[in-house]
Amino acid sequence: MTLNEKIIIFEKQLTVIGDNYAESLKADFYILIGNFNSSNQSLGFLTDLNSKEEIITWIEKLTSRIVMKFDKETESINDFIFDYIELG
């Protein structure tokens, strides 16, 4: 699977938003990423993911981590997300 194919899958998954808090975080993440193309260095983590299932799992882990650990009084959502991108 090419990086561009992974980006397309990733972007599509972020636009499928359910009606709970965890799902609503996808919209924030979508806005934060901005450009869904291979020149966006923020999407480099996708090179380590090898399937649609792995991409979905990555998104689910991020949203779960935000729900469980994010403290909006002491950190920004952007910093929290970029930390996850960098460190997993």
N, C-alpha and C positions, 0 to 999 in steps of 0.2 A: 504494500500500500504506500503510495507516495505521500509526501508531506501535504501537498495540496488536497488530496483526498481526505486526509485526516482532519485538515482545517475545515473542510466542508461538513464533515460529520460533527465535529466539535461545535461549529456555529449552529447547525440545525438542532443539536441537543440543547443548546442554551436558549433556543427560541420556543421549546416545548415547556411551558410553564404551567404547573398545576396550581391548586388553590390553597396550598399550605405555605407556611413561612419559609421552610427550606427550599421549596421550589421557587419562591419569589426571589431568592438570592441570585438565581440564574440571570435575572434581568440586570442586576448590579454588575455581575461579572461580565455580561455581554457588553455593557457600556464601558467598563474599565478596559477591556481588550481593545475595543475600537476598530482597528483594521484587521480583518480576517484574511490576511494574505501571507505568503511565505517570507516577506521582507520584515514582518513584525517579529522582533526578537523575543517578545513575551510568549510567543507560541512555540519556541524551541523545545519545550518539554514534550511536545507531541512526538518528537523523533523517538522517544523511549517507549511510546505506546504502539502496540502492533495490531490492534483490532478495534472494531467499533465497541465491543464489550469492554475493553480496557479503557477506552475514552469515557464511556458512560460511568464505569466504576470510579475513574479519577474525579469526575464531576460530583458524583454522589459522596465520595470521601471529603471533598472540599466543602460541600454544603453541610455535611454532618459536622465537620470540624468547626465551621463557623457557628452553627447552632449551639454546639457544646462548649466552645472555648472563647469565642469572640466577646470582648468586653468593650462596648462602644464608648465607655467613659475614659478608657486609658489607651486606646489604639484606634487607628483608622481602618476601615474595611479594605482600602487599597493596600496598605502595608501588610495586613493580614493575608490577603490573597497573594500578593507578590512573594511573601515569605513561603507560602505553600508551594508556589511555582518553583522557587529557587531550591527549597529544602525538602519538599515532599511531605 
